[in-house]
């Protein structure tokens, strides 16, 4: 059973659009480098920088964007509720809204900086056991707690438990004597409601990333990613990026993965539908059943809405919002330190994975088609060494492989989030720390940073901060 978008939601969406609309521009920089998202670039460096629609959208698309934004920010409540538009939360969940994980469209927040009674915001723990699901080709669900640990629940249903995080602190001294403190997170699942995890259970923490530019990344042709891949390192440069082939969670068909920390999701529709289901317990056309496992009797007995918790119209409005979010312009592009840092970015080998420039093809949003963009990613899987390993395979990604994350917007994370937490689990509190954690295929780039002069390190960071 499907419901259409109500007239009051349309009105709210239009009002939000009028209040939030901003123009695009070069942000004072010179040339195309400032226009990181091509025509989908906006000139904004405020705390709202990750929440704007580009001017290139049509009036109808701007209206749909505003509807999606309203739903993205909306808090859902348990079933049965008084408002069918917002009920359906749970029975178990991690957040009550999309923005409760993607704070202001930005990243999740580790617990030592959280504001929800010290609990993590946008920190998820994926679970599985060894083997491959014969239907999806993905990980096998942990039999008691499923694919994702859910630390919150509706009244009458116990949450699966709590996520506790401690840190192992080490110091690293660079070639000139400068010292950095690195922290390795240690995750524990405690107060388990349904008994112990399987003895061979594998855990992988994930921090919700910022979500700008997803429609542009979706429009990069598969052929471009395949041409950039070098799985056998035939050119001998030490970089052997691989395309991630995943099962479409809607159809089961093999597709190129490009979203998620392990490039384990193929499309924005996949990403949004999966997140509604696993993060909030919101059933939808693509995931019609609750996430309860057979061992979770209270979850299975909880009241249900009787139909999909979010109908297809509203789901696709949120998908469009995610696809359409604009990319903030680069800043200070004429600064001498930024210019020098751009050269060092190439010289150190950072650009071998964080590809600066790529072309889009046919896009779901026509204005995003045939754009020259600067995401600083190849969207490929790379072995990052044991320091960052989660030892949990996902589709074709091994326990040491991660997708190259886009760098656009990285300099604005402190403005949007209040602090900076980088890498897949938020362990790095600065760009310098994030670089020093790079190993495997990126070890030579990290070593170049370690052996650089203090001025060169400062210039490289200045360039990355400008993105």
Secondary structure, DSSP 8 states (H G I E B T S, - for coil): ------HHHHHHHHHHHHHH------TT--SGGG-TTGGGEE---STTTTS-B-TTS-HHHHHHHHHHHHHHH---EESS-S-TTTEEE-SEES-SSSTTTSGGGS--B-GGG-SBTTB-BSEEEEEEEEEE-TTTSSEE-BTTTBTB---EE-TTS--S-EEEEEEEEEEEE-TTS-EEEEEEEEEEEES-TT----TT-EEEEEE----TTHHHHHTS-HHHHHHH--TT-TT-SS---B-EEEE-TTT--EEEE-BTTTT-B-SHHHHHHHHHHHHH---BTTB-S-S--TT-HHHHHS---SS-SS-HHHHHHHHHHHHHB-EE----TT-HHHHHHHHHHHHTTGGGTS---EE--S-SSGGGTT-EE-------EEE--GGG-----BTTB-TTEEE----TTGGGHHHHHSS--BSTTS-BSSHHHHHHT--GGGHHHHHHHHTS-HHHHHHHHHHHHH-
